[in-house]
Amino acid sequence: MAEQGREGVPQEGQAAAGQPQPMQPQAPALQPPVVQVAPVQPQAGHPLAVQPQALQPAPVQPLALQPPAVQQAPGQPQAVQPPPVQPPAVQPAPGQPQAVQLPAAQPPAVVQQPRPVLELEWGRAVLRIYDQHLAAGVGMAAGLGIGLGIAAFYFGNLDLALPAIRRAIERRDPDNPDQPADPQVGEGVQQGSLLVPVIFYSQLGYQYFTSILNGPFLKACLQSELQKVGYEASIDVSVEKWELPNLPEGGAGLMGMMGEERVLGWLAELPEKVSTAAGDSGIPEDVSSVAGVSTAASQEDVEEEEEEAGPSQAKGARLPQQPPAQATPTAQQAELQEGPLKGRRARLLQHKDSPTAQTWLKAYSCLEKGAAMVTTGGGQEGKGVEHLLEGIMLIEDMHPDVVNTILYDQSWLHLDRAMLHQLTSTQLQANPDSTPCLLIQALQLPLGHSRQQAINHVIDIVLQHGETDPMYKHLAYMYCALGYTIWMTTRQPAPALSAFASALMHKSDHLPTLYFTAWCSIDVSVPQAIRQFHHYIHTAPTDHPWVPLSHYRLVYLYGQQDPSVHRDRILQHYNKAQQTDRNRLPVFPPVPSVITDPARRVYEQVMSQPH
């Protein structure tokens, strides 16, 4: 992060050459803050200056297909109506009664009986769940050995496995608890290769399922749920068959169809649902369970607790974000320890009791230790790469500019780029599945599809290796980096939110993921974004670098609703933003004007109105 005497590293709202210009000059930049780490001169067009466009899909109502009512003249005998011809998988619009024809003297077989549940289906799919280690090297079409391990576990532990699969796939409407889940896991799971029928009762259910399938969430959630009931092997998923009305096979055109706004709202709820459920038994609630909680009540509860406890006491009581005591250097050790980051450590010594300062002191030590191991050799190069990665992750940034600055800038580690590349390439020649080497290469790639694929590849290998992999404990960071890359590259909230939800399944209080979830949710739902920013503030220590930014964002978001209604909250968060910005640690830069100016205008507007 930028510090006194080290300004110039790309900040939130700054631009880099060759990157698109801001798309919404009238609204605050909707991008995450890049941790300022080195005196790099800002360039025009930095990717973090791009503002995501607000999604405004046109509402489309589902078609209600039902037979026409019979018109007859007064005094005339009733005409016998033939049974209407209509697709059996289409159900009537919600709340609309089914027209039932009862013509006079009609044979009993013509009288329509109540429809069985099967006829209410909109469509269905067959989901294959299989073991990655069994599928390796085996063609999917051949189906040889695929799914045997998970299938044997499923049928041997049906009472545990089936509920686990349902928790990962199904979604229930909290406003209609008596309705079946949509999507719903059906009956008739096939043995030998685990083929799970998934039933859709509406196009919205299909859209939701396709969203979590296309992103990393469904696979990650299934893996987590199955591990909780005793199945540790790495699994993967694919759709074996689609049965959809009037849609191309494979579900093309997902986000071009009806219900986009509602589905995106459900996806925005996934990270909160996962992080909330993780604090209980470890088994998540239904996917949509948090949708019924009052947004206003949640905000008021959080703010009331903050006001009663005070900023520092509230954060300290809620989440001590400090690393293990034995791993954190003491102030004296940090002061005496030589290394390229000695000056940075010295600036944090007077804040040694701060949880955030302790985390950064540990990050500096990991980085210096890793740099020494990769430069001196002696067979410790692989471990050195692991220490470098741990230091980067503790700094909690995943932008490639920051990663490269930490590794190669003169004011940081000043490593030789060619040397580190040669070292990791040599390690990968000996072990192509070395996840530390693959990850440090992936994080240096520029934002784009190649970086997304590279991070995805590392995650797949880590999941195959399981807890024996040295990067397994960092899955939350990797999923967060994946979601960040997806959002910065595509501006598509659905796959980004899916990745963030996957991160929170591995670490429910992962602060970068909580912040980026809120930031990404702005383009989905302002009330949902407000709720997510409150969740981050409620979880983070007061001196965490993104707390002031979150307060400023809340001022602006409340102003987007009704400033007169939210006047007290606007004043409260504006004061907190200024206070936390003044009390920031010396290694953090002030909040950029691209964030403060819109909030200041909302504040001035509220103050100018009579109260």
C-alpha positions as CSV (number, residue, x, y, z in Angstrom):
1,M,0.0,0.0,0.0
2,A,1.0,3.6,-0.6
3,E,2.7,5.2,2.4
4,Q,4.2,8.5,3.2
5,G,7.1,8.8,0.9
6,R,5.9,5.9,-1.2
7,E,3.0,7.3,-3.1
8,G,2.2,6.4,-6.7
9,V,1.2,2.8,-6.6
10,P,-2.1,2.4,-8.6
11,Q,-4.9,3.3,-6.3
12,E,-8.6,2.6,-6.5
13,G,-9.9,4.9,-9.2
14,Q,-6.6,5.4,-10.9
15,A,-6.0,4.1,-14.4
16,A,-3.3,2.2,-16.3
17,A,-2.3,2.6,-19.9
18,G,-4.3,0.7,-22.4
19,Q,-7.2,0.0,-20.1
20,P,-10.8,1.2,-20.8
21,Q,-11.9,4.5,-19.3
22,P,-14.6,4.9,-16.6
23,M,-18.0,4.0,-18.0
24,Q,-20.1,5.9,-15.4
25,P,-18.7,9.4,-14.8
26,Q,-21.7,10.4,-12.7
27,A,-21.4,7.6,-10.1
28,P,-18.6,6.6,-7.9
29,A,-16.1,4.1,-9.2
30,L,-17.3,0.6,-8.4
31,Q,-14.0,-1.2,-8.1
32,P,-12.0,-2.7,-5.3
33,P,-9.2,-0.8,-3.8
34,V,-5.8,-2.0,-4.9
35,V,-3.5,-2.3,-1.9
36,Q,-0.9,0.3,-2.3
37,V,2.5,-1.3,-2.0
38,A,5.2,0.6,-3.9
39,P,6.2,3.9,-5.5
40,V,4.9,3.0,-8.9
41,Q,3.8,6.1,-11.0
42,P,0.1,5.9,-11.8
43,Q,-0.9,5.6,-15.4
44,A,-4.0,6.5,-17.3
45,G,-6.5,3.8,-17.9
46,H,-5.8,1.6,-14.9
47,P,-8.2,-1.4,-14.8
48,L,-9.4,-0.5,-11.4
49,A,-10.9,2.8,-12.7
50,V,-13.4,0.9,-14.8
51,Q,-16.9,1.2,-13.3
52,P,-19.2,-1.7,-13.7
53,Q,-22.4,-0.8,-15.4
54,A,-25.6,-1.3,-13.5
55,L,-27.6,-4.2,-14.7
56,Q,-31.2,-3.2,-15.6
57,P,-32.8,-6.2,-17.2
58,A,-36.3,-5.7,-18.5
59,P,-38.8,-7.6,-16.4
60,V,-40.4,-10.4,-18.2
61,Q,-43.4,-12.2,-16.9
62,P,-43.7,-16.0,-17.3
63,L,-46.4,-17.1,-19.7
64,A,-49.5,-18.7,-18.2
65,L,-50.6,-21.4,-20.5
66,Q,-54.1,-22.7,-19.9
67,P,-57.1,-23.7,-22.0
68,P,-59.4,-20.9,-23.1
69,A,-62.7,-20.5,-21.3
70,V,-65.8,-21.7,-23.1
71,Q,-68.3,-18.9,-24.2
72,Q,-71.9,-20.0,-24.5
73,A,-75.2,-18.1,-25.2
74,P,-77.8,-17.8,-22.4
75,G,-80.3,-20.7,-22.4
76,Q,-78.2,-22.8,-24.7
77,P,-77.1,-26.3,-23.7
78,Q,-73.4,-26.6,-22.8
79,A,-71.1,-27.7,-25.6
80,V,-68.7,-30.5,-25.0
81,Q,-65.2,-29.1,-25.0
82,P,-62.4,-31.4,-26.2
83,P,-59.5,-31.5,-23.8
84,P,-57.0,-28.7,-24.4
85,V,-53.7,-29.5,-26.1
86,Q,-50.8,-28.0,-24.2
87,P,-47.2,-28.9,-23.2
88,P,-47.5,-31.1,-20.1
89,A,-44.3,-29.6,-18.5
90,V,-45.7,-26.0,-18.4
91,Q,-47.5,-25.0,-15.2
92,P,-50.0,-22.2,-14.8
93,A,-48.9,-18.8,-13.7
94,P,-48.6,-18.4,-9.8
95,G,-52.0,-17.6,-8.3
96,Q,-54.0,-18.3,-11.4
97,P,-56.6,-21.1,-11.1
98,Q,-56.4,-23.9,-13.6
99,A,-59.4,-23.8,-16.0
100,V,-61.2,-27.2,-15.7
101,Q,-63.8,-28.0,-18.3
102,L,-66.8,-30.1,-17.1
103,P,-69.1,-30.4,-20.2
104,A,-72.5,-31.9,-19.7
105,A,-72.9,-35.7,-20.4
106,Q,-69.2,-35.9,-21.0
107,P,-67.5,-39.3,-20.5
108,P,-65.7,-39.5,-17.2
109,A,-62.4,-40.0,-18.9
110,V,-62.6,-36.4,-20.2
111,V,-63.0,-34.8,-16.8
112,Q,-59.6,-33.4,-15.8
113,Q,-58.3,-34.7,-12.5
114,P,-55.9,-32.8,-10.3
115,R,-52.5,-32.9,-12.0
116,P,-49.8,-35.1,-10.5
117,V,-46.6,-33.3,-9.4
118,L,-44.7,-34.7,-12.4
119,E,-46.9,-32.6,-14.8
120,L,-45.9,-29.4,-12.9
121,E,-42.3,-29.8,-14.1
122,W,-40.9,-27.1,-16.3
123,G,-37.9,-29.3,-17.2
124,R,-35.1,-31.4,-15.8
125,A,-31.4,-32.4,-16.1
126,V,-29.3,-35.4,-15.2
127,L,-26.3,-34.3,-13.2
128,R,-23.3,-36.6,-13.1
129,I,-21.1,-36.5,-10.0
130,Y,-17.9,-38.4,-10.4
131,D,-14.4,-38.8,-8.8
132,Q,-11.7,-36.8,-10.4
133,H,-9.0,-39.3,-9.7
134,L,-11.0,-42.1,-11.4
135,A,-11.9,-39.8,-14.3
136,A,-8.3,-38.8,-15.0
137,G,-7.3,-40.3,-18.3
138,V,-10.7,-41.8,-18.9
139,G,-12.9,-40.4,-21.6
140,M,-16.2,-39.1,-20.4
141,A,-18.1,-40.8,-23.2
142,A,-16.7,-44.2,-22.3
143,G,-17.9,-43.8,-18.7
144,L,-15.3,-46.3,-17.5
145,G,-14.9,-46.2,-13.8
146,I,-16.4,-42.7,-13.5
147,G,-18.4,-42.2,-10.3
148,L,-17.8,-45.7,-8.9
149,G,-16.3,-44.3,-5.7
150,I,-18.8,-41.6,-5.0
151,A,-21.7,-43.9,-6.1
152,A,-20.6,-46.7,-3.7
153,F,-20.5,-44.2,-0.9
154,Y,-23.8,-42.7,-1.8
155,F,-25.7,-46.0,-1.8
156,G,-23.9,-47.2,1.3
157,N,-24.7,-44.0,3.2
158,L,-28.0,-42.8,1.7
159,D,-29.3,-41.1,4.8
160,L,-26.2,-38.8,4.8
161,A,-25.3,-38.4,1.2
162,L,-28.7,-37.5,-0.3
163,P,-29.3,-34.6,2.2
164,A,-25.8,-33.4,1.5
165,I,-26.4,-33.3,-2.3
166,R,-29.8,-31.6,-1.7
167,R,-28.2,-28.9,0.4
168,A,-25.8,-28.1,-2.4
169,I,-28.3,-28.0,-5.2
170,E,-31.8,-27.1,-4.0
171,R,-33.2,-23.7,-3.4
172,R,-36.5,-23.0,-1.6
173,D,-38.6,-19.8,-1.8
174,P,-38.8,-18.4,1.8
175,D,-42.0,-16.6,0.8
176,N,-43.6,-19.9,-0.2
177,P,-42.2,-22.5,2.2
178,D,-44.9,-25.1,1.2
179,Q,-43.7,-25.1,-2.4
180,P,-41.2,-27.8,-3.5
181,A,-37.6,-26.8,-3.9
182,D,-36.7,-25.3,-7.3
183,P,-34.4,-26.8,-8.5
184,Q,-35.1,-30.0,-6.7
185,V,-33.1,-33.3,-6.5
186,G,-35.5,-36.0,-7.8
187,E,-35.8,-39.7,-7.2
188,G,-34.1,-42.4,-9.1
189,V,-30.4,-41.8,-8.6
190,Q,-28.7,-44.4,-10.8
191,Q,-26.0,-46.7,-9.4
192,G,-22.6,-47.5,-10.9
193,S,-22.1,-43.9,-12.1
194,L,-23.8,-41.4,-9.8
195,L,-26.5,-39.7,-12.0
196,V,-28.7,-37.4,-10.1
197,P,-32.0,-36.1,-11.6
198,V,-32.5,-32.4,-11.0
199,I,-36.1,-31.1,-11.5
200,F,-37.0,-27.5,-12.4
201,Y,-40.5,-26.3,-11.7
202,S,-39.9,-22.9,-13.4
203,Q,-37.5,-21.3,-15.7
204,L,-36.1,-19.4,-12.7
205,G,-35.1,-22.7,-11.1
206,Y,-33.4,-23.7,-14.3
207,Q,-31.5,-20.4,-14.5
208,Y,-30.4,-20.6,-10.9
209,F,-29.1,-24.2,-11.4
210,T,-27.2,-23.2,-14.6
211,S,-25.6,-20.3,-12.9
212,I,-24.2,-22.3,-10.0
213,L,-23.2,-25.0,-12.4
214,N,-21.3,-22.7,-14.7
215,G,-19.5,-21.0,-11.9
216,P,-17.4,-22.8,-9.3
217,F,-20.0,-22.8,-6.5
218,L,-21.9,-26.1,-7.3
219,K,-18.7,-28.2,-7.4
220,A,-17.2,-26.5,-4.3
221,C,-20.5,-26.7,-2.3
222,L,-21.0,-30.4,-3.2
223,Q,-17.4,-31.1,-2.3
224,S,-17.8,-29.4,1.1
225,E,-21.1,-31.0,1.9
226,L,-19.8,-34.5,1.1
227,Q,-16.7,-34.0,3.2
228,K,-18.9,-33.2,6.1
229,V,-20.6,-36.6,5.9
230,G,-17.4,-38.5,5.4
231,Y,-16.5,-38.6,1.7
232,E,-13.1,-37.0,1.3
233,A,-12.2,-37.8,-2.3
234,S,-12.2,-34.9,-4.9
235,I,-15.3,-34.9,-7.1
236,D,-16.4,-33.1,-10.2
237,V,-19.7,-32.5,-11.9
238,S,-21.1,-32.3,-15.4
239,V,-24.6,-32.5,-17.0
240,E,-25.3,-35.8,-18.7
241,K,-28.7,-34.8,-20.2
242,W,-31.0,-31.8,-20.5
243,E,-34.8,-32.0,-20.9
244,L,-35.9,-28.4,-21.5
245,P,-38.9,-27.0,-23.4
246,N,-38.1,-25.0,-26.5
247,L,-34.5,-24.3,-25.4
248,P,-31.2,-25.4,-27.1
249,E,-29.6,-28.3,-25.4
250,G,-27.2,-27.2,-22.7
251,G,-29.2,-24.2,-21.7
252,A,-27.8,-21.5,-24.0
253,G,-28.8,-17.9,-23.4
254,L,-29.1,-18.2,-19.7
255,M,-28.8,-14.5,-18.8
256,G,-30.7,-13.3,-21.9
257,M,-33.9,-14.9,-20.7
258,M,-36.5,-13.9,-18.1
259,G,-35.7,-13.6,-14.4
260,E,-32.1,-12.3,-14.7
261,E,-32.5,-9.8,-11.9
262,R,-34.1,-12.3,-9.5
263,V,-31.5,-14.9,-10.2
264,L,-28.6,-12.5,-9.7
265,G,-30.2,-11.4,-6.4
266,W,-30.2,-15.1,-5.3
267,L,-26.6,-15.4,-6.3
268,A,-25.7,-12.3,-4.4
269,E,-27.2,-14.0,-1.3
270,L,-25.0,-17.0,-1.6
271,P,-21.8,-15.6,0.1
272,E,-23.8,-14.3,3.1
273,K,-25.7,-17.6,3.4
274,V,-22.4,-19.5,3.3
275,S,-20.6,-17.3,5.8
276,T,-23.5,-17.2,8.2
277,A,-24.1,-21.0,8.2
278,A,-20.4,-21.7,8.7
279,G,-20.6,-20.3,12.2
280,D,-23.1,-22.9,13.3
281,S,-23.0,-26.6,12.8
282,G,-21.0,-26.3,9.6
283,I,-23.9,-27.5,7.5
284,P,-25.3,-24.6,5.4
285,E,-28.9,-23.7,5.6
286,D,-31.0,-23.7,2.5
287,V,-29.5,-21.6,-0.2
288,S,-32.1,-18.9,0.1
289,S,-32.7,-18.9,3.8
290,V,-31.2,-15.4,4.3
291,A,-33.4,-13.9,1.7
292,G,-36.3,-13.6,4.1
293,V,-34.3,-11.6,6.7
294,S,-35.1,-8.0,6.8
295,T,-32.4,-5.8,5.3
296,A,-33.3,-2.8,7.5
297,A,-33.3,-4.9,10.6
298,S,-29.9,-6.4,9.9
299,Q,-28.4,-2.9,9.3
300,E,-29.9,-1.5,12.4
301,D,-28.7,-4.4,14.5
302,V,-25.2,-4.0,13.3
303,E,-25.1,-0.3,13.7
304,E,-26.7,-0.5,17.1
305,E,-24.0,-2.9,18.3
306,E,-21.3,-0.7,16.9
307,E,-22.7,2.3,18.6
308,E,-23.0,0.6,22.0
309,A,-19.6,-1.1,22.0
310,G,-17.6,1.6,20.2
311,P,-15.6,1.0,17.1
312,S,-12.5,-0.6,18.6
313,Q,-14.2,-2.7,21.2
314,A,-16.9,-4.0,18.8
315,K,-14.3,-5.1,16.2
316,G,-12.0,-6.6,18.8
317,A,-14.8,-8.6,20.4
318,R,-16.2,-9.8,17.1
319,L,-13.1,-11.0,15.2
320,P,-9.5,-11.0,16.3
321,Q,-7.8,-10.9,12.9
322,Q,-4.4,-11.6,14.2
323,P,-2.1,-14.4,13.1
324,P,-1.1,-17.1,15.6
325,A,1.0,-15.6,18.4
326,Q,3.9,-17.9,17.9
327,A,4.2,-16.9,14.3
328,T,4.1,-13.1,14.9
329,P,7.4,-11.4,15.4
330,T,7.6,-9.3,18.6
331,A,8.3,-5.6,18.3
332,Q,11.9,-6.1,19.4
333,Q,12.5,-8.9,16.8
334,A,10.9,-6.8,14.1
335,E,13.1,-3.8,14.9
336,L,16.3,-5.8,15.0
337,Q,15.6,-8.1,12.0
338,E,17.5,-7.2,8.9
339,G,15.9,-7.4,5.5
340,P,14.6,-5.4,2.5
341,L,11.4,-4.6,4.4
342,K,13.0,-3.4,7.7
343,G,11.8,0.2,7.2
344,R,8.2,-0.9,6.6
345,R,8.3,-3.0,9.8
346,A,9.6,-0.1,11.8
347,R,6.6,2.0,10.8
348,L,4.3,-0.5,12.4
349,L,6.1,-1.0,15.7
350,Q,4.1,1.7,17.6
351,H,0.9,-0.1,16.4
352,K,2.1,-3.6,17.5
353,D,-1.2,-4.2,19.4
354,S,-3.2,-3.7,16.3
355,P,-4.5,-7.0,14.7
356,T,-4.0,-5.6,11.2
357,A,-0.5,-4.5,12.0
358,Q,0.4,-7.9,13.4
359,T,-0.9,-9.5,10.2
360,W,1.3,-7.2,8.1
361,L,4.3,-7.8,10.3
362,K,3.9,-11.5,9.7
363,A,3.5,-10.9,6.0
364,Y,6.8,-8.9,5.9
365,S,8.6,-11.8,7.6
366,C,7.2,-14.4,5.3
367,L,8.2,-12.4,2.2
368,E,11.7,-11.8,3.4
369,K,12.1,-15.4,4.4
370,G,10.9,-16.6,1.0
371,A,13.1,-14.2,-0.9
372,A,16.2,-15.4,1.0
373,M,15.3,-19.0,0.2
374,V,14.7,-18.6,-3.5
375,T,17.9,-16.6,-4.0
376,T,20.4,-18.6,-1.9
377,G,19.3,-22.0,-3.2
378,G,20.4,-25.0,-1.2
379,G,17.3,-27.1,-2.1
380,Q,14.9,-24.8,-0.3
381,E,13.6,-23.0,-3.4
382,G,10.2,-24.8,-3.3
383,K,9.6,-23.8,0.3
384,G,10.7,-20.3,-0.5
385,V,7.9,-20.0,-3.1
386,E,5.4,-21.1,-0.5
387,H,6.6,-18.4,1.9
388,L,6.4,-15.7,-0.8
389,L,2.8,-16.8,-1.5
390,E,1.9,-16.7,2.2
391,G,3.2,-13.1,2.5
392,I,1.2,-12.0,-0.6
393,M,-1.9,-13.6,0.8
394,L,-1.5,-12.0,4.2
395,I,-1.4,-8.6,2.5
396,E,-4.8,-9.6,1.1
397,D,-4.4,-8.3,-2.5
398,M,-4.7,-10.2,-5.7
399,H,-4.3,-7.6,-8.4
400,P,-1.4,-8.6,-10.7
401,D,0.2,-5.1,-10.5
402,V,0.4,-5.4,-6.7
403,V,1.8,-9.0,-6.9
404,N,4.5,-7.9,-9.3
405,T,5.3,-4.8,-7.3
406,I,5.9,-6.9,-4.1
407,L,8.1,-9.3,-5.9
408,Y,10.2,-7.1,-8.1
409,D,10.0,-3.4,-7.1
410,Q,13.2,-1.9,-5.6
411,S,11.3,-0.7,-2.5
412,W,10.1,-4.2,-1.9
413,L,11.8,-7.6,-2.4
414,H,13.5,-6.6,-5.6
415,L,13.8,-10.1,-6.9
416,D,15.2,-10.9,-10.3
417,R,12.2,-11.7,-12.5
418,A,14.1,-14.0,-14.9
419,M,15.6,-15.9,-12.0
420,L,12.2,-16.5,-10.3
421,H,10.6,-17.6,-13.6
422,Q,13.5,-20.0,-14.3
423,L,13.2,-21.4,-10.8
424,T,9.5,-22.1,-11.0
425,S,9.8,-23.5,-14.5
426,T,12.5,-25.9,-13.3
427,Q,10.3,-27.0,-10.4
428,L,7.4,-27.6,-12.7
429,Q,9.5,-29.7,-15.0
430,A,10.2,-32.0,-12.1
431,N,6.7,-31.8,-10.7
432,P,4.0,-30.5,-13.1
433,D,1.5,-30.4,-10.3
434,S,3.5,-28.2,-8.0
435,T,0.7,-25.9,-6.9
436,P,2.8,-23.2,-5.3
437,C,4.8,-22.7,-8.5
438,L,1.6,-22.8,-10.6
439,L,-0.1,-20.3,-8.4
440,I,2.7,-17.8,-8.2
441,Q,2.9,-17.9,-12.0
442,A,-0.9,-17.4,-12.3
443,L,-1.0,-14.4,-10.0
444,Q,1.6,-12.6,-12.1
445,L,-0.5,-12.9,-15.2
446,P,-2.4,-9.8,-16.4
447,L,-6.2,-9.6,-15.8
448,G,-7.9,-11.6,-18.4
449,H,-9.1,-15.1,-19.5
450,S,-5.7,-16.6,-19.3
451,R,-5.3,-15.7,-15.6
452,Q,-8.8,-17.0,-14.9
453,Q,-8.0,-20.3,-16.5
454,A,-4.6,-20.6,-14.7
455,I,-6.2,-20.0,-11.3
456,N,-8.9,-22.5,-12.0
457,H,-6.3,-25.0,-13.0
458,V,-4.5,-24.6,-9.7
459,I,-7.8,-25.0,-7.7
460,D,-8.6,-28.2,-9.5
461,I,-5.2,-29.7,-8.7
462,V,-5.4,-28.6,-5.0
463,L,-8.9,-30.2,-4.7
464,Q,-7.6,-33.4,-6.2
465,H,-4.7,-33.5,-3.8
466,G,-6.9,-32.6,-0.8
467,E,-5.5,-31.5,2.5
468,T,-2.1,-33.0,1.7
469,D,-1.5,-30.1,-0.8
470,P,0.4,-27.2,0.7
471,M,-2.0,-24.7,-0.9
472,Y,-5.2,-26.4,0.4
473,K,-5.3,-24.0,3.4
474,H,-5.3,-21.1,0.9
475,L,-8.3,-22.1,-1.1
476,A,-10.3,-19.1,0.1
477,Y,-7.7,-16.8,-1.3
478,M,-7.6,-18.6,-4.6
479,Y,-11.4,-18.6,-5.0
480,C,-11.4,-14.9,-4.1
481,A,-8.7,-14.2,-6.7
482,L,-10.7,-16.1,-9.2
483,G,-13.9,-14.1,-8.5
484,Y,-11.9,-10.9,-8.6
485,T,-10.3,-11.8,-12.0
486,I,-13.7,-12.8,-13.4
487,W,-15.3,-9.6,-12.4
488,M,-12.5,-7.3,-13.5
489,T,-12.4,-9.2,-16.8
490,T,-16.0,-9.7,-17.7
491,R,-18.1,-7.5,-15.4
492,Q,-20.5,-10.5,-15.0
493,P,-21.6,-10.7,-11.4
494,A,-23.1,-14.2,-11.6
495,P,-19.8,-16.2,-12.0
496,A,-17.9,-13.7,-9.7
497,L,-20.4,-14.1,-6.9
498,S,-20.3,-17.9,-7.3
499,A,-16.5,-17.8,-6.8
500,F,-16.8,-15.5,-3.8
501,A,-19.4,-17.9,-2.2
502,S,-16.9,-20.8,-2.8
503,A,-14.2,-18.8,-1.0
504,L,-16.4,-18.3,2.0
505,M,-17.2,-22.0,2.3
506,H,-13.5,-22.5,3.1
507,K,-13.1,-19.4,5.3
508,S,-16.3,-17.7,6.3
509,D,-14.5,-14.6,7.6
510,H,-12.2,-14.0,4.7
511,L,-12.1,-10.3,4.7
512,P,-11.2,-9.6,1.0
513,T,-14.0,-11.9,-0.1
514,L,-16.5,-10.2,2.2
515,Y,-15.5,-6.8,0.8
516,F,-15.4,-7.8,-2.9
517,T,-18.8,-9.5,-2.5
518,A,-20.3,-6.2,-1.3
519,W,-18.5,-4.3,-4.1
520,C,-19.7,-6.7,-6.8
521,S,-23.3,-6.7,-5.4
522,I,-23.7,-3.0,-6.1
523,D,-24.6,-3.8,-9.7
524,V,-27.1,-6.5,-8.6
525,S,-29.0,-4.8,-5.8
526,V,-28.4,-1.7,-3.7
527,P,-30.1,-3.1,-0.6
528,Q,-28.1,-6.3,-0.9
529,A,-24.8,-4.3,-1.3
530,I,-25.7,-2.3,1.7
531,R,-26.2,-5.4,3.7
532,Q,-22.9,-6.9,2.5
533,F,-20.9,-3.8,3.4
534,H,-22.4,-3.9,6.9
535,H,-21.4,-7.6,7.1
536,Y,-17.8,-6.7,6.2
537,I,-17.6,-3.8,8.6
538,H,-19.1,-5.9,11.3
539,T,-16.4,-8.6,10.8
540,A,-13.3,-6.6,10.1
541,P,-11.0,-4.9,12.7
542,T,-11.5,-1.2,12.8
543,D,-8.1,-0.5,11.2
544,H,-8.6,-2.8,8.3
545,P,-7.7,-0.9,5.1
546,W,-11.2,-1.1,3.5
547,V,-13.3,-0.1,6.5
548,P,-13.1,3.7,5.6
549,L,-14.0,2.9,2.0
550,S,-17.0,0.8,3.1
551,H,-18.4,3.6,5.3
552,Y,-18.0,6.1,2.4
553,R,-19.7,3.6,0.0
554,L,-22.6,3.2,2.5
555,V,-23.1,7.0,2.6
556,Y,-23.4,7.0,-1.2
557,L,-25.6,3.9,-1.4
558,Y,-28.0,5.3,1.3
559,G,-28.1,8.5,-0.8
560,Q,-29.1,6.4,-3.8
561,Q,-32.3,5.3,-1.9
562,D,-34.0,8.1,0.0
563,P,-31.6,10.6,1.8
564,S,-34.3,12.0,3.9
565,V,-35.3,8.6,5.3
566,H,-31.7,7.5,5.9
567,R,-30.4,10.9,7.1
568,D,-29.1,9.6,10.5
569,R,-27.3,6.7,8.9
570,I,-25.7,8.9,6.2
571,L,-24.4,11.3,8.9
572,Q,-23.3,8.3,11.1
573,H,-21.3,6.6,8.3
574,Y,-19.8,9.8,7.0
575,N,-18.4,10.6,10.4
576,K,-17.1,7.0,10.8
577,A,-15.5,7.1,7.4
578,Q,-13.6,10.3,8.3
579,Q,-12.6,8.9,11.7
580,T,-11.3,5.6,10.4
581,D,-9.6,7.3,7.6
582,R,-7.7,9.6,10.0
583,N,-6.8,6.7,12.2
584,R,-5.5,4.4,9.4
585,L,-2.2,2.6,9.9
586,P,0.8,4.5,8.4
587,V,1.3,1.9,5.7
588,F,-2.1,2.6,4.2
589,P,-3.0,5.5,1.9
590,P,-5.9,7.8,2.4
591,V,-9.2,7.0,0.7
592,P,-9.1,8.3,-2.9
593,S,-11.3,11.2,-4.0
594,V,-13.1,9.0,-6.4
595,I,-14.7,7.4,-3.4
596,T,-14.9,10.4,-1.0
597,D,-16.3,13.0,-3.4
598,P,-19.7,11.2,-4.1
599,A,-20.1,10.5,-0.4
600,R,-19.3,14.1,0.4
601,R,-22.0,15.4,-2.0
602,V,-24.6,13.1,-0.4
603,Y,-23.6,14.4,3.0
604,E,-23.8,18.0,2.0
605,Q,-27.2,17.5,0.4
606,V,-28.5,16.0,3.6
607,M,-27.0,18.8,5.8
608,S,-28.6,21.5,3.5
609,Q,-32.1,20.1,4.1
610,P,-34.1,21.2,7.1
611,H,-34.4,18.5,9.7
